[in-house]
């Protein structure tokens, strides 16, 4: 089955996509989500982090987490658990390799000086997180 954080993220995502949580709406507090989904704080944090990485929500320091004003296009779903067979997984990997290489090349060609600074800062944050014993997941997503 899906990880608990994925299940919570999918349920919150569905509420956003169905309009029960509209752009600008504040998500319930972490404590409320823990109670609502009967999961740990860590699970809720991972779910919210996933929603941030998908562009569905934004954090505001000291204010909470809000549904993004502009909803992104739905990403291609290349998760193995959605695949019908091992062959489908291999095909997904092949497509990702081609797309990601092309996207990286275009990003490199079109980068600005501020883009380079942001990349350097993200890499430094990732290095610092790992060196201090963290897993670096949030920093990797930011990168």
Buried (B, 14 or more C-beta within 10 A) or exposed (E): EEEBBBBBBBEBBEBBEEEEBEEEBEBBEBEEBBEEBEBEEEBBBBBBBBBBBBEBBBEEEEEBBBBBEEEEEEEEEBEEEEBEEEEEBEEBEEEEEEEEEEEEEEEEEEEEEEEEEBEEEBEEBBEEBEEEEEEBEBBBEBE
